[in-house]
Amino acid sequence: GDLLPADGVLIQGNDLKIDESALTGESDHVRKSLDKDPLLLSGTHVMEGSGRMVVTAVGVNSQSGIIFTLLGATGDGEDGGDGKG
């Protein structure tokens, strides 16, 4: 299970199956192909196969980054750690 570090679009794949449970909660592995469901999301794990992708988003612009931002877990220290804000 290699961790995908960025969001991207699959451009070449060989029997690629991804564990998206970190984002969706779904425990089944998702088959990715060029024809059907070519989107790969950061924070997910490659369980089988191999592939190449074109990176479309990283960091706070990726799907996992957006989720962390919405949850207020960016870790940028804006509130100074004193809970005031």
Contacts in CASP RR format, 6 or more apart in sequence:
PFRMAT RR
TARGET T0000
AUTHOR 0000-0000-0000
METHOD contacts of the structure
MODEL  1
GDLLPADGVLIQGNDLKIDESALTGESDHVRKSLDKDPLLLSGTHVMEGS
GRMVVTAVGVNSQSGIIFTLLGATGDGEDGGDGKG
1 19 0 8 1.000
1 45 0 8 1.000
1 46 0 8 1.000
1 47 0 8 1.000
2 45 0 8 1.000
2 46 0 8 1.000
3 43 0 8 1.000
3 44 0 8 1.000
3 45 0 8 1.000
4 18 0 8 1.000
4 40 0 8 1.000
4 41 0 8 1.000
4 42 0 8 1.000
4 43 0 8 1.000
4 44 0 8 1.000
4 45 0 8 1.000
4 46 0 8 1.000
5 42 0 8 1.000
5 43 0 8 1.000
5 58 0 8 1.000
6 42 0 8 1.000
6 55 0 8 1.000
6 56 0 8 1.000
6 57 0 8 1.000
6 58 0 8 1.000
6 59 0 8 1.000
6 62 0 8 1.000
7 39 0 8 1.000
7 40 0 8 1.000
7 41 0 8 1.000
7 42 0 8 1.000
7 55 0 8 1.000
7 56 0 8 1.000
7 57 0 8 1.000
7 58 0 8 1.000
7 61 0 8 1.000
7 62 0 8 1.000
7 63 0 8 1.000
8 39 0 8 1.000
8 40 0 8 1.000
8 41 0 8 1.000
8 53 0 8 1.000
8 54 0 8 1.000
8 55 0 8 1.000
8 56 0 8 1.000
8 57 0 8 1.000
9 38 0 8 1.000
9 39 0 8 1.000
9 40 0 8 1.000
9 53 0 8 1.000
9 54 0 8 1.000
9 56 0 8 1.000
10 16 0 8 1.000
10 32 0 8 1.000
10 33 0 8 1.000
10 34 0 8 1.000
10 38 0 8 1.000
10 39 0 8 1.000
10 40 0 8 1.000
10 51 0 8 1.000
10 52 0 8 1.000
10 53 0 8 1.000
11 34 0 8 1.000
11 38 0 8 1.000
11 52 0 8 1.000
11 53 0 8 1.000
11 54 0 8 1.000
12 34 0 8 1.000
12 51 0 8 1.000
12 52 0 8 1.000
13 32 0 8 1.000
13 33 0 8 1.000
13 34 0 8 1.000
13 49 0 8 1.000
13 50 0 8 1.000
13 51 0 8 1.000
13 52 0 8 1.000
14 49 0 8 1.000
14 50 0 8 1.000
14 51 0 8 1.000
15 31 0 8 1.000
15 48 0 8 1.000
15 49 0 8 1.000
16 31 0 8 1.000
16 32 0 8 1.000
16 33 0 8 1.000
16 46 0 8 1.000
16 48 0 8 1.000
16 49 0 8 1.000
16 50 0 8 1.000
16 51 0 8 1.000
17 29 0 8 1.000
17 30 0 8 1.000
17 31 0 8 1.000
17 32 0 8 1.000
17 46 0 8 1.000
17 47 0 8 1.000
17 48 0 8 1.000
17 49 0 8 1.000
18 29 0 8 1.000
18 30 0 8 1.000
18 32 0 8 1.000
18 40 0 8 1.000
18 44 0 8 1.000
18 45 0 8 1.000
18 46 0 8 1.000
18 47 0 8 1.000
19 29 0 8 1.000
19 30 0 8 1.000
19 44 0 8 1.000
19 45 0 8 1.000
19 46 0 8 1.000
19 47 0 8 1.000
20 26 0 8 1.000
20 30 0 8 1.000
20 41 0 8 1.000
20 44 0 8 1.000
21 27 0 8 1.000
22 43 0 8 1.000
22 44 0 8 1.000
22 45 0 8 1.000
22 64 0 8 1.000
23 41 0 8 1.000
23 43 0 8 1.000
23 44 0 8 1.000
23 63 0 8 1.000
23 64 0 8 1.000
23 67 0 8 1.000
29 47 0 8 1.000
29 48 0 8 1.000
30 37 0 8 1.000
31 37 0 8 1.000
32 38 0 8 1.000
32 39 0 8 1.000
32 40 0 8 1.000
40 53 0 8 1.000
41 62 0 8 1.000
41 63 0 8 1.000
41 64 0 8 1.000
42 57 0 8 1.000
42 58 0 8 1.000
42 59 0 8 1.000
42 62 0 8 1.000
42 63 0 8 1.000
42 64 0 8 1.000
42 65 0 8 1.000
43 64 0 8 1.000
57 63 0 8 1.000
59 65 0 8 1.000
60 66 0 8 1.000
60 68 0 8 1.000
60 69 0 8 1.000
60 74 0 8 1.000
68 74 0 8 1.000
78 85 0 8 1.000
79 85 0 8 1.000
END
